[in-house]
Amino acid sequence: MNQVLDVLDTIIGWPGRVVLKRIMYAIDLMTFSLVALRDWTQNNRIFRSISYRNMVAQIIFTGVDALPTITFLGTVASFIFTFRLIAIVSSIGGTEDLVDILTNVICLEMGPLIAAIILISRTGSAIVIDLGNMKLHGEIDGLELLAINTNDYLIAPRLLGVAISQLAITVYFTLVTLVGGILLSGLLLSVSHFELLLSISSVFDLQLLGTFVFKNVLFGFMIAATACYHGLKVTSSPTEVPQQAQKAIVNSLVILFVVDGLLGLALLT
């Protein structure tokens, strides 16, 4: 009987431990991010801090340097998603709902999601490796010995820089995907599809625009927070760097899809 109870306790207790571990991870990550932003706001004055240089450098690396990749992927997505979506909806006679479908699927869902995945694979891993190596080489300890707040100097600029870059990349990616697909459908399917460019631009009201901005800034912030958190988890061995990078990528993807699902449910209600 005791053995049966032990087995049941193990089976029932395992999901509880997993859920509790995930909850504590989310709390740690949120606390880590908020403390970094608190230190940044306390130590900065507008355009009068060296941390702005780090933020601009992060924006250049995350946003500007990624433009060729974003352009290529947006062009491919314009055919795979926008053009085919227009063709399918037009073939079943649902052209009156085409603007709403393109706005919700391309602008609010696919654009932010693909841009975030690109940032996770490209920027998230780079941040983990950068901070992990700094931790191994004692650079972060050296900054603290010099009384330099690492939250202000290293963490917060990455959080804000990636959040801004996520928004900018998504805007650019969405424009390339929408415009490319609509132009292609106008040339190959029907000239009337060119009117979709004006129709979509008129649909964006303040509520839709606010949802778009909030969602992308939140995605970018979460990606950077997860990467910074795991980068500082490196302690003494070089093998920890790729391990923490892998954990950051996996956890970022999980958080991304969970938050995206919750935001989708919130929009439906």
C-alpha positions, 0 to 999 in steps of 0.5 A: 500500500505504501508503495502505491501511495509513493507512486501516486505521489510521484505521478501527482507531484511531478506536474505540480513541481513542473508548474511551480518551477515555471511560475518561479521562473516567470517571477524571477524573470519579471523581477530581473527585468523590472529591477533593471528598468528601475535602475536605468530610470533612476540613473539616467537623464534624457540624452545624458547617459553613456548607456544610450550608446549601448542602446543605440548599438543594440538597435543597430545590431538587432534592427539595421544589420538584420534588414537584408534578412528581413527583406528576403524573408518578407519577400518570400512571405509575401508570396507564401502567405499574402498572395496565396491568402488573397487567392484562396479568399477570392476563389471562395468569394469572400473578398468583402472580408479580405481586408480584415483577414489580411489585417488580423493574420498578417499584421497582428499575428504572422508579422510579430511572430516571425519577427520575434522568432528571427530576433530569438535566433539571431539577437537572443543567442548573441546576447547570451553569448556576449554576457556569458563571455563577459561573466567568464572573463570577469568583465562584469565583476570588474564593472561592479568593482568600479561602481558601475551599475550593470543593470543600467549599463548592460541590461536595460539598454538591451531590453529597450533596444531589442523592444524598439527593434522588434517594433521597427522590424515588424513594421518593415516586415509587415509592409514588405509582406503586405505590399509585395503580396498585394502587388503580386496578386494585382498583377497575376489575379485581378487589377482590383486587388491594388485597392487593398493597399488603400483599404488596409491603410484605412482600417488601422485605427488607434485601438488596432495601432495600439495593440500592434505597438504593445504586442511587439514591444512586449515581445522584444522586451521578453526576448531580451529579458530572457537572453540577459537572464540566461547570459548572467547565469553563466558562472565558471565553465565555457560549456555553460555558454551554449547551454544557457543559449539553448535554454534562452532560445527554448524558453523564449519560444515557449514564452512567445507562444504562450503570451501570443495565445493569451493576447489572442484570447484577450482580443477575442473577448 
